[in-house]
């Protein structure tokens, strides 16, 4: 009878300790893989947002340089300080309707009587924006996430000639998943109309 009750097959299985060690190893490997994945996503976000931010800043700088080139040093007003955060200026315009900006009677450039301004304004969301205002036109946002905008002429920066103007545009954006902000600084020189 004892022979009948005797277990003739060999039971092999997994002990509780082996099971716990396997679970810990799987959790560690999964954690490492997720860390790598989130690190790659952060790098991708930084690159993508950085590219968008840089493109926006370059377009704003190009617009300002193009527009300010048509003004001259006597038609530009900088606020006081070592570097001015605001610039106001006049642009040439065909006032007498003859198709040119040169007055046919006097030979002088005709200037729009309305003043234009570039400056940094804070949006309702707390984001710095580079805004072009005035000239009898609606305000135009040239760039967002503006940290600072500074203007200098020969009176402020002696490295500039009398007909040059320096623009320094700094943009900065905090990325949601990343602990590091993306930031760029562009420096442009404008040669003004004589």
C-alpha positions, 0 to 999 in steps of 0.5 A: 500500500505504501508503494501506491501512495509513493510519488513516482514523479519528480516535482520541479517548480519555482520557489518564491525567492526565485519569483521575487528575484525575477520580478525585481530584474524585470522591474529594473530593466523596464525602469532603465528602458523607460528612462532611456525613452523619456530621455530621448523624448526630452531631447527630441522636444528640446530640438524641435522647440529650439528649431521653432523658436530659432526660426521665429526669432530669425524671422522677427529679426529679418523683419525688423532689419528690413523695416529699419533699413528704410528709416534714417538716424534722424527718424529713430528715437531710442529710450534712455539707458545703456541699451534701449528696450524700445525703439520708435521710428518713422518710415518713408511713404509716398505722401503726394501720390506721385508713386515715389517716396521723394517729394517732387517739389523739394527732392526730400524723402516723404515720411509717414507722420505716424510713429512706429514702435518695437518693444517687448510686451507681456501677454495675458499668459505672462509670455514676453512678446516682441510687438510692432505697434503704431503707424495707424496699423493694428499691433503685430506680434513678431515673436513670442517667448522674448526674454529681452530686446535691446537697441543701440545706436552710435551714441550708446555703442561707440563700435557702431558708425553714425548710420548703424543700429544694433539689435539684440534679441534674446528668446527663451522658452521652458519646455514642459518635460525638460528641466532646461529652457531653450534659449537663443540670442540674435545680434543684428546690425542695421545700416540705416538710410542716409 
